[in-house]
Amino acid sequence: MALRPDEFYDHARSAADDETRLPLARMTGWSISPFEPDGLRVSPLRPPVLPERPRHGEDPSDCASCRERGEGIWFNDNWRLTRIPGVGVPLVLMLHPIEHHDMDDLPDELAAELGVLSAHLVRHVQALPHISRAHVYRIGDGGAHLHIWFFARPEGQAQLYGSWLPVWDDLLPEYPAKVAEADAALVVDALIDSAGGRRSAADVSAQG
């Protein structure tokens, strides 16, 4: 059984200093870290707060993803794909179920389709010129409506390897939008060829 919130906090504090600051992570010493350890320090560890704050969209009637179900660059009957603007890496895409589900209540047939679509999206993003890898993330602490992130790592930028990529993305200047839009269109073309779907929600609803 997992530690209770108070037990977890006490356990973590045992490694902290008098200001409840933990030591720097080993990751900050990695060559791919965006931060130099000198002068860098960890924020004080705050005690647990219970009950936790509700995530956005816990109530489907107040869910932005549900309200925006007609927005995106690719659709099928169950899923929609959006491009996230204003990012620093070449391309960030997000896959959402059209109906209100999170990972833990996703029906098996949609879970199977998620696996297939994720594999196809990774394949198509990595086929773009000058992209080496597509990283896939599901986090879920902010929004209750399932959303899967696909980050494109630029070729040759070894410092952007691995788990630091989303942090580098937040530090980099905004990537040229027209280039990202063109690359997203190539991914959508390839996804339609390999997995079906449409470019607009209206086309999907017309099929149904």
Buried (B, 14 or more C-beta within 10 A) or exposed (E): EEEEEEEEBEEEEEEBEEEBEBEBEEEBEEEBBBEEEEEEEBEEBEEEEEEEEEBBBEEBEEBEBBEBBEEBBBBBEBBBBBBBEEBBBBBBBBBBBBBBBBEEEBEEEBEEBBEEBBEBBBBBBEEBEEBBBBBBBEEBEEBBBBBBBBBBBBEEBEEBBEEBBBBBBEEBEEBEEEEBEEBBBBBBEBBBEBBEBBBBBEEBEEEE
